[in-house]
Amino acid sequence: MSDAFTMLKEIKETGKKVVGFYCVFAPQELVLAADALGFALCATKEEAIPAGEKTLPRNFCPLIKSSYGFAVTDKCPYFLYSDLIIGETTCDGKKKMFELMKEFKPVHVMKLPQSYLDDNDKAYWLSEVKVLKDVLEKELDAEITEDKLREAIKVLNKERLLMQQLAEYMKHDPVPLTGQDFLKLMWGRNFVTDRAEFAEQLKSVISDVADSVAKGEAAMPKGAKRIIVTGVPTGIGSEKVIKIIEDCGAAVVYIENCSGMKQFVTLVDENKPPLEAIAEKYLATPCSCMSPNPTRLQILAQLVKDYKADGIVDITWQGCHTYNVESRVVKEFLKQNGDTPFMQIETDYSQGDVEQIKTRVQAFLEMMG
């Protein structure tokens, strides 16, 4: 968006409602069925952190400090023009941030269960999705019907399938896209105003990538070490680790985290009652806030095989306790299931540790032989 402020201002003047969210647990089908525009909110740039630290502790997760800093300064147009913010209890830091946000913005917080495996947790989450439906109808003066939900499910499932199709091309050696460019595509879909147009744009990109593969054109040299990135959300502005990996000559073939492919790998079942199917899809997200979280481990093991990965890099933000703890679990699981080379990088949004990370990545790649 060259000028998101102007674009959103013009949209609001037409009477269109805007909903902001921070996490992939926010059911976007409900927003679409309410005839509103849903946008991911600014949270991945260092520039907003000083403003966030005026209220939040300095040792907080950088994602939360950036989120709050953008919110209180009105520098995020998507937050500024949102009629409602959908929050979620994925961590204690976010819960307290949303508590503060409620002082100056309408915020609805979805309360997540502790697990996605238990039937009681599934029933609880379904009730939270139903509450969100009621809140959206009231706050946006909209009616969310079953037909609208079914249509929204089809639209977003189509996007997910296109993203899956694009990801399949990253199995090639050499890879046709850099991890940085693939991230831009996944990140860009968070700011789309016309979903049908975006689907056509994706098809065009897929066609171009298919042509590149057919011609033997590539973004990285054939035989480059193949790396899967996992861990915390990594968006445009905080992608330094992905850049460092590729600057060191390796190919990032898959970005597993929730700003990457995690949100696209599971479809909403179009044959089930809409709210039940939506609740089921979103609760299945294998986030580290869930305990236990076996699905993430199983997915990573399968991705190593499917993408012929030489190693996995796990990115953890400083202050993100759930991903920090789970990193050890992932490492031990991978060691016992194929002994895949693994490295955790704990960092923040600053550039102060770039050279240190680069040295570690170079050693990691050399260790693979």
N, C-alpha and C positions, 0 to 999 in steps of 0.2 A: 504494500500500500504506500503510494508516494505521499499521500496526505490523508491519513486515517481520521484526523480530527474533522476535516471538512466532509469526508465521506459519511462518517457516522452522524454528524450534525444534520446533513441532508436527509439521511435515512429516518432519523427521529422526527424531522419536520413532516414526514409523510404519515406519521402515526405508528410506524413500525416499532415494536418493542425489542429491547436488547437484554440478553441475559449473559452474565459473565461467570466463568468457573475456572478453577485452578487445577482440577484433577480429573483423571480418566474415569473415576467412579461416578462422576456427574452424568446421569442418563440423558444423552443429547437428543434421543428420540422424543422425549417429552417436550423439550424446548421447541423442536421442529414442529411437532404436532400442535403446539400452541400458537403457531404462525409467528414465532419470534426468531430472531437471529441469535445464535449462541457463539460466543467467542472465548477462547482461552485468554487469560489475563496476563499482563506483563509481569514476568517473574524471573527472568534469566539474564539480567544485565547488572553489572557492578555499579553503574552510575547512580542507582536509586538506594544503594545500601546505606550511605551516610544519613539520609533522611530517615530510613528505617531504624537506625541505631539511636536516634534521638529518643525513641520510646522503648525499643526492644533491647535486650542484652546483647553485648558485642559478641558473645560466644554462641549466639543462636545460629541455626542453619542459614547460609547465605540466601537460599531460595525464599525463605520466609521474610528475611530482612529486605530483600529486593521487592517482594510482593507488597509488603506494607509500605515501603518507601514510595513506590509508584502510586499506591492508593492515596496516601496523604498529601502528595504533591500535585495531584491531578495531571501527572505527566503521562499516564496511560489512558489514551482516549477510550479504550474498550471498558475500562473501569468507570471513567467519568460519565459515559453515556449509558451505562447499564441501569436498567430498571430494577434488577434483582441480581444478587450474587448467590450462587450455589456453593456452599462450603461443605466440608466433609471432615470427619474425625480421624484422619489417617495418622496424625501424630499430635502430641500434646502442644507442641509449638504452634501448629495451625489452629488448634482449638482456641488458644488464648488470643491469637491474631484475629480470628473471626469475632471473638468477644469484643475486642477493641473496635473493629470495623463497624459493628452494629451501631456504634455511637454516631456514625455519619453516613451510613448507607444501608438500605434494606438487604439483609443477609439471612438466608435460610441454610442451616447446617444439617446435613444428613448424618445420622449417627450410625456408623458402621459397626457390625458385629465383630467379634475377635477372630472368627474363622469363616472359611467358605466351605467347610466340609460337613458341618452339623446341620441336620434338618431344622432344628430350632433357630439356628442362625439364619438360615435361608428364609424361614417364615418371618423372622424379625425384619430382615432387609426388604422383603416384599412389602411389608407394612410401611417402611420408610419411603419406598418408591410411590406408594399410594398417597402418602402425606404430601410428597413433593408435587404430585399431580394436582392435588387440591390447592396447594400454595400457588402454583403457577396460574391456575385458573382464576384465583382470587386477585393476585397481584397484577396480572397482565390483562384481566378482564377478557378471558378467553375460554373457549370450551374445547376440551381435549376429548375427542370421540375415539371409539375403537377403530373406525375407518381411518382417521387421521394418524393414529398410532401405527396401524399396519402399513400405511403409505410411507411414514417416516422410517420405519424399520427397513423397508425395501430400499429406500434411498441411501441410507447409511450402510447397509449391507453391501450394496453395489460399490460404494467407496472402499470398503474393507477388502472386497475381492480384488479390486484394481490394485490396491496397495500390496496385497499378497502376490499378485501377478508380477508386479514390478520387482518385489523382493526376490522372486525366483531367478531373475537374471543375475543377481549377485552371487549365484552359485557358480557362475562361469569363471574360468581362469584363462586369461586375465579378466578382471572385473570391468564392466562397462561404465560404472559410476564410482566416484569417490564416496566415502562415507559422509563427508561433509555435504556433498550435493544431495545425497539421499536424505540426510537430516533436513535440509532446506525444504524438500518436497513434503516430508511428513509434518514439518513445523508449519508450513504455509497453509495446510488445510485447516488449521485452527482459526484462520482469519478470512474465511470464504463467505461471501454474501449470496452467491448463487451456486447451489450445490450441483445442479445439472451442468452448468458451465464448467465447474471444477472437474467433474467426471470426464467431460470431453477433453479438457486440458491434460488430464492424467492419461487418457487413451493416446493422445498425441505424443506424450513423453515416452510411453511404453513402446509405441511404434518406432520412435527415434532410437531408443535403446536396442530394440530388436535389430534394426538396421546396422547399428554399430557392431553388435555381436556377429552378425552375418558377414560384415566386412573385415572382421578381425581387429576393429578399433577398440582401444581400451583406455581406461583412466589411470591404471597402474600397470607396471611391467608384469608379464607372465612369470609365475613362480614366486611372486612377492608373498611374504608371510601373511597368512590370512587370520585376521583377528575379529573376534566377536566382542562387542562392548555391552556390558550389562551394568546394573546398579541404579543410581539415582536419575531423575529426569535431567536431560542435558539438552538445552535449547539453544537457539541462535543468540550468541552473546556469552554463552558459558560452555562452548564446545572446544575449549583449548586442548583437552586431552585427546580428542579425536584428531584434531589438527596435528598435534605432536606425533601421534602414532603414524600418520600418513607422511609427515615431513621426514620421519625416520625410515621411510621406504616400505612400510607394511600397508596392507589393504584392509580397511575396515569393511568387512563383508556383511555384517548384520549388527543393527543397534537394537538390543532386546528390551531396553528400558521403556517406561510408559510414555516418554516423549517420542519414542521410536515405534517399533512394530508391536509392542505388547498390546496396544489398544486395538489393533487390527486383526489379530490372529483368531479371535472367536467371533462368530456371527450370532445374531439374535435369531432364535428359532422362529421361523415364519409360520409354523403350523400350530403353535401353542397360543393360548390367550396372551394378548400383547403385553400387559403389565407383568405377568408372570415370566414371560420370555425375556423381557428387558431386565428384570431383576436378576434372573439367572445368569445372563451374560455378564453383567457388570460385577456381580459378586464373585465371579470366577476369576477376576483379575488377580494374578499371583503377586501381590504386593508384600513387601517385607513387614507391613503393619499387621499382617495376618500371622497367627500362631496356632498350629504349625503352618509352613508354607511349602509343602512338597512339590507342588506343581511347577514352581520356578526351577527347581532342581531337575525335574524330569524334562522340562522344555530345553534347558541349557544342554543337557546331555544329548538330546536329539539334534539340536542345532549344530553341535560340534560335528556330528556325523553328516548331516545334510549339507552343510556348507564347507566341509572338509577343513575345519578351522585348525590352525596351528596353536592357538592360544586364546585365552579369555582375559580381558581387562575389566576389572570391577571398579567403577568410579563411585566414591563415597564422599558426600559433602561433610565438611567438619560440622559436628553437632547433630548429624543424622544418626541417632543411636540404633534404630532398627536395622538399617542397611549395614551399619558398621558391625553389629553383632552377627548378622546373617552372612557377611562376607566370609567369616571363618567356616560357617556351615557349608557354603558353596565350595570353598577350597577343598575341604575334606571330602565332600561328595565327589567332586571331579577327580580327585586323586584315587579314590576307590573305584571309580567307574571310567577307566580309560587313561587315567593319569595325565589329563590335559594340562599343559602349562598354564599357570594362573598367576595374576598379579593384581593386587588391590592398590588403588591410588586414592589416598584421602587428601582432599584439597578444598579450595573455595573458588570464588569467582575472580580473584586477583591474578595478576600476571607475575607476582613475585617469586613463584616457585617453578616457573616454566623450565628453566635450565636444569633444575634438580629432577623434574619429571622426565625431561628429555634424556638425561643420563640414565635413569632407571629403565626407561623404555628401550633405549639402545642395548643395555645389558640384557634385558628380557629377550629381545629378538636374537641377540648373539647366542644366548643360552640354548635357543632352539636348534642351532647348528645350521 
